[in-house]
Amino acid sequence: MDTGDRLLTPGEVAALFRVDPKTVTRWAAAGRIGSIRTPGGHRRFRESEVRALLEGEGELDELREEQQPPSTANRPRNEGPGAHPGPTRSAGHHTPSPGNVNMR
């Protein structure tokens, strides 16, 4: 059943949508865009379906919104993307680690 439809790689689709190829792969895994698998297990996308999605601006905007990072507006200034609170310590109490134990 050859429809003559060209198959695109995730990288080619990503370039058309201006997103990262990993985002295209996530869309496919979530069922938001159809894909087929090559005998080697790689994803390919039908060009006609990709073009149809590109022309359906509402769907494209929805897909793009999902890939945007969360807003940093409410994040305190001292916390970056990977920031986490440091270890908690009791005031005035220090438990020595094995490397700090005095062995006399």
Secondary structure, 3 states (H helix, E strand, C coil): CCCCCCEECHHHHHHHHCCCHHHHHHHHHCCCCCCEECCCCCEEEEHHHHHHHHHCHHHHHHHHHHHCCCCCCCCCCCCCCCCCCCCCCCCCCCCCCHHHCCCC
